[in-house]
Amino acid sequence: MTSKTPSKAEMRQNFFAHSLLPKLRAERPMWDWRIHDHSPGWGWANLHRVKLDLWMGAGFTRENKLRIDLHIGGSILNNYPQLYHELCKKESLINEALGLPLIFTAPGSGGAAAGRIEVDRPATIEEAQESNVILDWTVLNVISFRSAFTSHIKELLS
């Protein structure tokens, strides 16, 4: 009897829902961890919703990278038009807290209406399944992202 090879979408769903989520819950059980939304092919998953259209997530890109990002969407930008620019002013503080260089994509650039602040690393879903190094990196940096951005976002939204 042969077993069916999982599709990339199934592999990504398994990574986010059955590997990453349980490990995040084990590392930070006091935080609410869930998948609030995901792309149709599970290319990305929304792991922490701050407000509608303002969330932190992780995803595999077409460029064979694993990305962790803060998504700043249109409705948030309408209500808080300076949010992205105010976070840009805090770049050195956030970089220092994370220990990683961030990539800032302004709203309306990079082919998307939303703004994004991200960190990424080379990785494919196949590599993520073969090695815990990628899972461990993702867990560490999703937690670090949430820790580094939460106080700044709360301050700017108040």
VMD Tcl script that draws the C-alpha trace (Angstrom):
set ca {
  {0.00 0.00 0.00}
  {1.42 3.39 -0.96}
  {0.78 6.55 0.97}
  {-0.23 9.73 -0.76}
  {2.44 12.43 -0.85}
  {1.04 15.56 0.83}
  {0.62 18.68 -1.28}
  {2.58 21.83 -0.45}
  {-0.60 23.36 0.99}
  {-1.04 20.33 3.27}
  {2.61 20.52 4.29}
  {2.31 24.23 5.13}
  {-0.94 23.66 7.04}
  {0.76 20.90 9.02}
  {3.73 23.17 9.78}
  {1.59 26.09 11.02}
  {-1.23 24.19 12.75}
  {0.50 21.07 14.03}
  {4.14 22.07 14.56}
  {4.37 25.84 15.10}
  {1.15 26.47 17.03}
  {1.70 23.75 19.68}
  {5.28 24.88 20.20}
  {4.23 28.53 20.60}
  {1.60 27.46 23.14}
  {4.20 25.43 25.05}
  {6.73 28.30 25.07}
  {4.25 31.08 25.97}
  {1.13 29.43 27.41}
  {-0.10 32.72 28.90}
  {-0.57 34.19 25.41}
  {-3.53 33.42 23.19}
  {-2.12 31.57 20.18}
  {-4.38 30.58 17.33}
  {-4.60 30.78 13.59}
  {-7.02 33.64 12.98}
  {-6.78 33.42 9.21}
  {-4.60 31.93 6.47}
  {-4.12 32.21 2.75}
  {-6.03 29.72 0.55}
  {-2.93 27.55 0.01}
  {-1.64 28.05 3.56}
  {1.23 30.21 2.25}
  {0.84 32.38 5.35}
  {-0.97 32.23 8.68}
  {-2.20 35.06 10.92}
  {-1.01 34.03 14.42}
  {-1.79 37.10 16.51}
  {-4.47 39.66 15.75}
  {-3.90 43.01 17.40}
  {-6.90 44.64 15.72}
  {-8.79 43.98 12.54}
  {-6.27 44.38 9.70}
  {-3.30 44.66 12.11}
  {-1.74 41.29 12.79}
  {1.45 39.26 13.12}
  {2.00 36.15 11.12}
  {4.38 33.84 9.35}
  {4.52 32.52 5.83}
  {6.52 30.87 3.11}
  {7.23 33.16 0.16}
  {7.58 32.39 -3.55}
  {11.23 33.42 -3.14}
  {11.83 30.38 -0.88}
  {11.96 32.36 2.33}
  {10.18 32.01 5.61}
  {8.83 35.40 6.67}
  {7.60 36.67 10.03}
  {5.80 39.97 9.72}
  {3.58 42.64 11.14}
  {0.80 43.30 8.61}
  {-0.61 46.83 8.66}
  {-3.70 46.80 6.46}
  {-5.93 49.41 4.90}
  {-8.57 49.79 7.60}
  {-5.92 50.31 10.27}
  {-4.17 52.84 8.05}
  {-7.47 54.70 7.61}
  {-8.01 54.89 11.37}
  {-4.34 55.37 12.34}
  {-2.68 56.93 9.27}
  {0.64 57.57 11.02}
  {1.05 54.09 12.53}
  {3.48 52.76 9.92}
  {5.59 55.93 9.94}
  {5.67 56.06 13.74}
  {6.88 52.44 13.83}
  {9.55 53.36 11.28}
  {10.81 56.00 13.72}
  {11.24 53.22 16.30}
  {13.20 50.99 13.91}
  {16.49 51.09 15.83}
  {14.76 50.28 19.14}
  {12.85 47.39 17.61}
  {15.92 46.09 15.74}
  {17.86 46.15 18.99}
  {15.11 44.30 20.85}
  {14.86 41.65 18.16}
  {18.53 41.35 17.36}
  {17.55 41.02 13.71}
  {17.50 43.48 10.82}
  {13.95 44.35 9.84}
  {12.66 44.99 6.35}
  {10.10 47.81 6.10}
  {7.68 47.85 3.17}
  {5.59 51.01 3.12}
  {1.85 50.82 2.43}
  {1.21 51.01 -1.30}
  {4.69 49.79 -2.27}
  {5.91 46.29 -3.01}
  {2.74 45.46 -4.93}
  {0.46 45.50 -1.87}
  {-1.83 48.11 -0.32}
  {-0.83 47.03 3.19}
  {2.37 47.98 4.94}
  {4.61 45.30 6.34}
  {7.52 45.05 8.76}
  {9.27 41.73 8.45}
  {12.22 39.52 9.03}
  {12.92 36.51 6.87}
  {15.33 33.68 6.26}
  {15.93 31.23 3.44}
  {13.62 28.24 3.88}
  {11.20 26.07 1.98}
  {8.41 23.99 3.45}
  {10.36 20.86 2.54}
  {13.38 22.11 4.52}
  {11.11 23.03 7.43}
  {9.85 19.45 7.56}
  {13.35 18.02 7.48}
  {14.87 20.13 10.25}
  {13.78 21.48 13.62}
  {16.20 24.38 13.12}
  {13.64 26.23 10.99}
  {10.79 25.53 13.42}
  {12.92 26.65 16.36}
  {13.93 29.86 14.51}
  {10.27 30.57 13.73}
  {9.10 30.01 17.31}
  {11.85 32.19 18.75}
  {11.22 35.02 16.32}
  {7.41 34.96 16.39}
  {7.64 35.30 20.18}
  {10.30 38.01 19.87}
  {8.23 39.87 17.28}
  {5.18 39.86 19.50}
  {7.22 40.98 22.50}
  {9.05 43.74 20.62}
  {6.04 45.22 18.85}
  {3.27 44.95 21.44}
  {4.26 47.87 23.67}
  {5.00 50.16 20.70}
  {1.69 49.34 19.03}
  {-0.31 49.84 22.23}
  {1.34 53.20 22.75}
  {0.66 54.33 19.18}
  {-2.97 53.15 19.14}
  {-3.89 54.76 22.46}
}
mol new
graphics top color blue
foreach p $ca { graphics top sphere $p radius 0.5 }
foreach p [lrange $ca 0 end-1] q [lrange $ca 1 end] { graphics top cylinder $p $q radius 0.2 }
display resetview
